[in-house]
Each structure stands twice: as C-alpha cells, then as structure tokens.
C-alpha cells in the first residue's frame, strides 16, 4: 500500500500533463531545434582555421572537415524514408573550409525544408530502415541526436587546437 501511495502523485501529474503533450506539435519543435542546430553548427564549423580542416585527433578518426561533412550528409539518410527514396550522399565541392561550410548550410536548409513538409501521419508511420523498423518520430530524433554527436566531436577537435567552442545553443 505504501508503494502505491508514493506513485499516486506522479500518476496524477502525468494524467494532467497528457492533454498538453498530446497537442504538442512535434514538427514545429523539430524545426525550431533544427534551425538552432544549423546556426550553432555553422559557428562551430567556422571556428576551425582553414589550415587545420584536415586535423584528426587520432589517425583512424575523421578529420574536422569530414566530421562536418558526415554530419550534413546523414540528413538524407534520416529523411529519405519519408519520401520512400534512397539516401543520396552528396559531397562538398572540396574539403576546403568554405566549401564544407557551404555544403553544411545547404544540407541543413534542405533538411529544414523537407521536415517542414512532413505530415503528422508521416511522423507516426513506421518505416523500414537499414537498421530495422523505425517510426517517423524515431527518424527525426535520430537526425537530431546524430547531429549533436558529430558537432560535439568537432568541438573536441577545436579544444585540441586550443580553441574554445562557441557557447552551446538549444
């Protein structure tokens, strides 16, 4: 009986929050954070000097420029299931800083445009991916998580070069 009483306030809180959560606009939230992520990622990408865009923390790792490129290429992997297509892993014109930054900006802008066209039904639907089945929500969350992971890796490259990364934005 004591155990049940301790969970009662939490259950009441969750029941009260359910209607607000049900009305949450997932697409709007993802778009808001994707735009913030774009701006923050571009700041991080711009902080690395051109001369060290090929810098690696260890030899098996991607270079800084490759981290930024991979981060941007993956958008298509996470968004292509919504249209039934296969990922198209585009590349920057070169691995020079200006080309990588332009590629990252274009990739984010394209992803933002594609997410803006996704419907709530598509978010709720399940899709076959190379890793198995995933809901549209799972794909959007993976997109955001993958972006954060590689941007954070890039920030470690900056720190290894004595550069303090731009202040975190959410």
C-alpha positions as CSV (number, residue, x, y, z in Angstrom):
1,X,0.0,0.0,0.0
2,X,2.8,2.4,0.8
3,X,4.3,1.8,-2.6
4,X,1.1,2.7,-4.4
5,X,0.6,5.9,-2.5
6,X,4.2,7.0,-3.4
7,X,3.3,6.7,-7.1
8,X,-0.1,8.4,-6.8
9,X,1.2,12.0,-7.1
10,X,3.3,11.1,-10.2
11,X,0.3,9.3,-11.9
12,X,-1.8,12.4,-11.2
13,X,0.8,14.7,-12.7
14,X,1.2,12.5,-15.8
15,X,-2.6,12.3,-16.2
16,X,-2.9,16.1,-16.0
17,X,0.0,16.6,-18.5
18,X,-1.3,14.1,-21.1
19,X,-3.7,16.5,-22.9
20,X,-0.9,19.2,-23.2
21,X,1.5,16.6,-24.5
22,X,-1.0,15.2,-27.0
23,X,-1.4,18.6,-28.5
24,X,2.4,19.2,-28.9
25,X,3.4,20.0,-32.4
26,X,6.4,17.6,-32.9
27,X,7.2,19.0,-36.4
28,X,7.3,22.6,-35.1
29,X,9.6,21.5,-32.2
30,X,12.0,19.7,-34.5
31,X,12.1,22.6,-37.0
32,X,12.8,25.1,-34.2
33,X,15.7,22.9,-32.9
34,X,17.0,22.1,-36.4
35,X,17.3,25.8,-37.2
36,X,19.1,26.5,-33.9
37,X,21.3,23.4,-34.6
38,X,22.1,24.8,-38.1
39,X,23.2,28.2,-36.7
40,X,25.2,26.6,-33.9
41,X,26.9,24.0,-36.2
42,X,27.9,26.7,-38.6
43,X,29.5,28.7,-35.8
44,X,31.5,25.6,-34.8
45,X,32.5,24.9,-38.4
46,X,33.6,28.4,-38.8
47,X,35.9,28.4,-35.7
48,X,38.3,25.8,-37.1
49,X,41.1,27.6,-39.2
50,X,41.2,26.6,-42.8
51,X,44.8,25.3,-42.4
52,X,43.5,22.6,-39.9
53,X,40.3,21.5,-41.5
54,X,42.1,18.2,-42.1
55,X,43.1,17.8,-38.4
56,X,42.3,14.5,-36.8
57,X,42.5,13.7,-33.1
58,X,43.8,10.2,-33.9
59,X,44.6,8.7,-37.2
60,X,41.6,6.4,-37.5
61,X,39.1,9.3,-36.9
62,X,37.5,11.5,-39.4
63,X,39.2,14.9,-39.9
64,X,37.3,18.0,-38.7
65,X,36.1,18.7,-42.2
66,X,35.0,15.1,-42.6
67,X,33.1,15.3,-39.3
68,X,31.2,18.4,-40.6
69,X,30.6,16.7,-44.0
70,X,29.3,13.5,-42.4
71,X,27.0,15.3,-40.1
72,X,25.4,17.1,-43.1
73,X,25.3,14.0,-45.3
74,X,23.4,12.0,-42.8
75,X,20.3,14.2,-43.1
76,X,19.4,12.5,-46.3
77,X,19.7,9.1,-44.6
78,X,17.2,10.0,-41.9
79,X,14.8,11.9,-44.2
80,X,14.7,9.7,-47.3
81,X,12.4,7.1,-45.7
82,X,9.7,9.8,-45.5
83,X,9.6,10.0,-49.3
84,X,10.4,6.3,-50.0
85,X,13.7,7.2,-51.6
86,X,17.2,6.1,-51.0
87,X,19.8,8.3,-49.4
88,X,21.9,10.4,-51.8
89,X,25.2,11.1,-50.1
90,X,26.2,14.4,-51.7
91,X,29.6,15.9,-51.1
92,X,31.0,19.4,-50.8
93,X,32.9,20.7,-53.8
94,X,36.1,20.2,-51.9
95,X,37.2,19.7,-48.3
96,X,38.3,23.3,-48.1
97,X,36.7,25.2,-45.2
98,X,34.5,27.5,-47.5
99,X,33.1,24.5,-49.5
100,X,32.4,22.4,-46.4
101,X,30.6,25.3,-44.7
102,X,28.5,26.0,-47.8
103,X,27.7,22.3,-48.0
104,X,26.7,22.1,-44.3
105,X,24.5,25.2,-44.7
106,X,22.8,23.9,-47.9
107,X,22.3,20.5,-46.2
108,X,20.7,22.0,-43.2
109,X,18.5,24.3,-45.3
110,X,17.4,21.3,-47.4
111,X,16.6,19.3,-44.3
112,X,14.6,22.1,-42.8
113,X,12.6,22.4,-46.0
114,X,12.0,18.6,-46.1
115,X,10.9,18.4,-42.4
116,X,8.5,21.4,-42.9
117,X,6.6,19.3,-45.5
118,X,6.3,16.2,-43.3
119,X,2.8,15.4,-42.0
120,X,1.8,14.2,-38.6
121,X,0.7,10.9,-40.2
122,X,4.2,10.5,-41.6
123,X,5.7,11.2,-38.2
124,X,3.5,8.4,-36.7
125,X,4.1,5.9,-39.5
126,X,6.7,3.2,-39.3
127,X,9.5,2.9,-42.0
128,X,11.9,0.1,-43.0
129,X,15.5,1.3,-42.5
130,X,18.8,-0.5,-42.8
131,X,18.7,-0.9,-39.0
132,X,15.1,-2.3,-38.9
133,X,11.8,-0.6,-38.4
134,X,11.6,3.0,-37.1
135,X,8.8,5.5,-36.7
136,X,9.0,8.9,-38.3
137,X,9.5,10.3,-34.8
138,X,12.4,7.9,-34.3
139,X,14.0,9.1,-37.5
140,X,13.6,12.8,-36.6
141,X,15.1,12.2,-33.1
142,X,17.9,10.2,-34.6
143,X,18.6,13.0,-37.0
144,X,18.9,15.5,-34.1
145,X,20.9,13.1,-32.0
146,X,23.4,12.3,-34.8
147,X,23.9,16.0,-35.5
148,X,24.6,16.7,-31.8
149,X,27.0,13.7,-31.6
150,X,29.2,14.8,-34.5
151,X,29.1,18.5,-33.6
152,X,30.3,17.6,-30.1
153,X,33.1,15.6,-31.7
154,X,34.0,18.6,-33.8
155,X,34.1,20.7,-30.6
156,X,36.7,18.3,-29.2
157,X,38.9,18.9,-32.3
158,X,38.6,22.7,-31.6
159,X,39.6,22.2,-28.0
160,X,42.6,20.1,-29.0
161,X,43.7,23.1,-31.1
162,X,43.3,25.5,-28.1
163,X,40.0,27.0,-29.5
164,X,37.1,27.4,-27.1
165,X,33.9,26.3,-29.0
166,X,31.0,28.7,-29.4
167,X,28.7,28.7,-26.4
168,X,26.1,25.9,-26.6
169,X,22.7,26.8,-28.0
170,X,19.4,24.9,-27.6
